[in-house]
Amino acid sequence: MRDEFLKKMREHLYLDIDFHHKSSILPLHTSIALFLISYCESRTFDIFIVHHEGDAHNIPNEDLLPKNLDLKVISRDDLPPVVQSCRLPAIMEASGTFCRAGLAVVLRHIIQKAYQAEPSRKDITELLGFKKTCLKACAEVSQWTRLCEISIPLAVELFLKEPSEHIPSEVLQLEKKLGEPVKVHNDDKIRRQKLQQQMKAGENNAHKESNKKLEETCAAPSVPILVEHPSLDLQAALSKLAVQKGANRTTREPSQIRKAKAADLPSLEHVFAEGLFFTLTDVVLLPCIHQFLVALEKVVQDKITEMPLIAGWYKRVQQVPNVKKAATMCNITFVSITDASSSQEKQLQASTIETEGKELSDAPFLGGPRPTLTKLKEHGINAVFSSHPCPSWSIDWKSVPSAASPAEGKMSSDRALRKQQQLNNLVALVTSMAKPGNIIVDFCSGGGHVGIVLAHMLPLCQVVLIENKEESLLRAKDRCNELGLNNVWFIQANLDYFTGAFNTGVALHACGVATDMVIEHCIKRRASFVVCPCCYGFIQNTVKTTFPRSCRFQETLSYKEHMVLCRFADQTEVQLPLERRQIGKQCMGLVDLDRVWAAEQCGYKAQVISMEPESCSPKNNLIVGSPN
């Protein structure tokens, strides 16, 4: 009975397959997930390979799939409804309501579950890196996560379909990254240890020269030649900072090392993708770079010499324990490559550092808001706030179950009151839009303050909570279980991995560019939206979103002038002087007016209103829109 119960509680991992490639190569996201499972030797998931409609007769070649895993093939139509709303890979909990979607989120969860099942495998949890933050930042705001999780896999898959002599720019970007100086925790301490080892290596070389001369004078040389030790970087990487843990703490470093200036210390060079240590990033990149090298070798020989740093990384990764074993399970036969010359590596590193210096020389634009505000006014652009449609509407909080009220959480009574006032505004607008059977998505949901109240008040609607932080979403799930709500789905994912249809999107204090991402997502699905922006100072251009947003603002302001508005829009805190807060509110209104006009260009009716009362939050703007 217990075994049967545990089987029912097992989580399901869903992976995509693609038979459109002539070599029937699995999608790289699928290959990466399978490689990680093989590396961790995980047995905690039921794994399903998902084919699309019309591909049912195409079952993957056994040579493409790991030999150590029991896989089941299903149709996408057979996926649970919440998983159908997400891009794969995805993991579904046994409850059927909690889904994790997207490569980085899924991989991090696989690591956590594998370590829980086998706590002795410290190498598994160490894949998450320092403070367990490896690939935790979402791809929408982190260029590094986007490069590893999305850009390189996509570029390699395109290369596999149409191989050529040209190396994809995304791969060259990785080559450049590997040439940058490494910054890690305890950077100064490790660099001093490296200096000490370099000095010892110099002494060894002197002994080696002496030994060589002695050998030349002896008829039968018997003096052993001292072998130079591997670099400290590689030793530290493969032993997980053994140089720190194993150091003799009773013996102080020599004074010439202890007193050396930071500028005089040797730099740390990349051993692995994120620095000195083997992490999840290397697991993600290995199947991608491997498939790329295999395809590249078929097109042109010795092209890898143009990527000496990637070549060195590719060889070092193979030395990590369990990597070759996992590769064998996944039918990966590593490509044999010749050593790249050290001069090439040093030359590339020098050129990379020089390029970075040029990039950093472009100083950020500085200045106050008045010239920008004056320029906008001269062009007839002023902050416009529409009247609140229901300023006195309020939830009857006394009738709301305690688990749904922010007053029952771990916050002060004043803050709980302000949170209730904020929810009054959002819930009033959303309930006026909602109809029975509608799907309402609470983006950047956090602990679910907005979504849970909506689910309680609109039992005939399906509410979806989307949040990247697992801890917050688990708290929301516990609250829903306490309330007995059965109309809530939980999705831990970056926003882009949610692909389902919905009717209304809502977000309370979506930070920086997250507000624009939510609005764009709603427009793409022709859904209404109620969004409260926050952290205007974090707004910046991303791969997918640029500022200003609307044509009229683009014709009037430069990007740097728009950033001035964003920076001063954050200065609305109550402790600031009144005049400064008024300027901040004006800047907030202009930034959000730009967002409203951008929505109107997409066929939406949109407006900016202020929450009632405005004292409920320094960030009290609401952007409300619906398709015409």
Phi, psi and omega in degrees: 000318181296317180298321180293321178296315179297324179296320179293331183273354181294144179277154181253130177253124182248125182236143183275153172231157183219120181253015182276346178276136187297336179265005180053044177278135179295151172305143186296326177299323177291315179299320180296314180297317180294323179295317179297318179299320178292321179297317181280349185054044185280139176232026188263000183234148164270121189256129180240127173268124189253124176253158180271168181301133180096350181253012187299330182280349181263096177267136184305142174299134183300334180292342181273343188254149180302143182284341188259008185240144176263109185248145177243143180256127179225167176272153177299331179294340181271359180291150172302148184307318182293326178289327177297341179273003185233157170278142178278155008284156180211153177236130179248129174287162183299334181295336181082006181239347184246117183236139172247127186227152181099146188302305185298316180298315181295316181296317179297324179290322176302317179297315181298315181292322180294321180290324176298323180284334183220075184299342180286343180276079180297333181295337180289307182292334179290347175297336181282354173075189183297129182056020176056042184251005184299121180058027179278325178294136186289153185294338182291335183240343181255116180296325181291314177299318181297319180299314185283317187279326188239304192295310182293313177303318180293316180297320180292319178298321176294323179294322180295327179284325180225076181298148178206178178279350183273127179281130180304143181299329180294323178291320177295329176295322176295318177303316178297318181299321181291345178268356181279151176299146183271134173240118182226170174299140183061034182306311184296319181296315181293322180294325177292323176294324178293320177300317179297319180291324178297321179294320177295321179298324177296319177295320179297321179296323178295318177296322182296317178297320179296318178298320182297316179295322180295319180298322183294336182264352182260139178291319180235090185298128179233358181279123181293143177270129180289132180266134180293138181288153173300161181299152178299322182304311183291319177299314181296320183294313185283341180250012177054063177063035177299333180296333178274314185291327186266001182293146178283107187283347180275347181252121180282154177293152175304148186300323182294339177269316182297325184264001181296139178290149181302323182294337182268356181282148179292148179283158175262131182257155181296128167260317176237183191299322183256008178140239185269344193238146179286121184229183178302327179302319179294324178296320179293316187283331187301307179298327180294307182294324178299309180298323178297315181295322178299313181292322181295321181296329179287336182269313183211138181277150172062018177291338181297340179296341177279355179231063185298327182287320175295320179299315178295318177299315182301321180285322181291324180302324182294340180279347182291133179305139178079349179291313181294325178295315178295322179296319178298317179299325182265014176059038176260120175252112187296144178283137177273124181232149180280160180294135173280142182292141181296330179296322177298317182296314182295322180296318180294318179298319180295317180293326179294315181296321179297317179298318180298322179299321179294322180294320183288341182289344178282089187292148179293151180290132180240150179154163180277175185277341189299315178301321179292317179297320179296319180298317179296318181297321179296335178263013176076024181250116178228152177298132182235125178243120178282157179290146180290128183292334181213070188294333184258004182291139180212144173289142174280087188295338179291334181267355180276133178304146185302324182293343180263352184261134177295341179295340181269357181275186182271068178215158181295162181296323178295315180293322179297322178296316179296321179296319177298320178295321177297317180294325176307315182294311183291315183295322179301315183288318182292317181295331177289339179268330193286147174232155178306136180090353179291156173252123180246127182251125175263098182281149182049051194289339184058227180280004172089023181306313183285307186298322182292317177297318178297318180296324179291318185275340181236070185295342180269002176253151174266126180251132180243123176260121179243124184207141180278333184272118183298318184301317181295317183291325177293324175296318179297321180296318179298320179295318179294322177297320179295326181276347182072026179285132179242015180242033181233133170250148179240126180232115173269108184191159166289153187305321184296339183275355174268118185241005185285160176281148177203169185256324182220135174248138181225145177208128177256117179056056174284118190287134172054233183290350178300325177302315181292325178295320179295314180298316178300319181295320179294317179297319179300325180263006181054044180253152174288161179214147172227108189231132174253109182287165178204166173050057180300328181294344178272357180294134177199160177297140174235181180300324187255342186230128179235158183232149356297165186271318187266158181299318184294319177292323179297326179286343187253318186244148169278170178301317182293323177294323177294324178295331175297315177302314182297318183295318182278344175293341179278352185265071180232012182294149187295335183281351180279157177301151184303314182299320181292322178294324179294320175296319178300316179297321178296318178295319175304313181298324180288318178299318181284332173297321176300319178294320179296314180296325176296322177293321180296328176295340180261016177084031179247152167261119186220159181202161174250129176231162177259141176297154175242127350284156182297338181287355181291341179192141172298332176258083191250018176277146171235131174255119185241131181212153176211148181293141179294000000 
